[in-house]
Amino acid sequence: MAITDPRAVKFANENARVAADLFAQGYYRAKAAIDQVDAQGLEALFPDAETVEDGADVDGRSRITGAHVTGVITAMRALVADMEANGSAKLNAILQVAVNTRRA
């Protein structure tokens, strides 16, 4: 039996598909970033207490440290590992719903 309730269809299109797109985009962005970190040995360039001089102090962004960057790298590794666990079960579930994955 088909799901035709307008509320369900609206939720599927405006929430489930959009969330799946964002999950897929996040996964592909994290995967590409981790590949770059590993290929270029970038993780070693971020000592914990050192501030990243990226112009943030003059353009309104908050300043970040090597520890902040390393934390993001760690989170990206965890996301990729989780999505690829069990034969990429979570990734495959997301990709069945996503329509705009915009691979990085």
Buried (B, 14 or more C-beta within 10 A) or exposed (E): EEEEEEEEEEEEEEEEBBEBBBBBBBBBBBBEBBEEBEEEEBBEEBEEEEEBEEEEEEEEEEEBBBEBBBBBBEEBBEBBEEBBEEEEEBBEEBBEBBEEBEEB
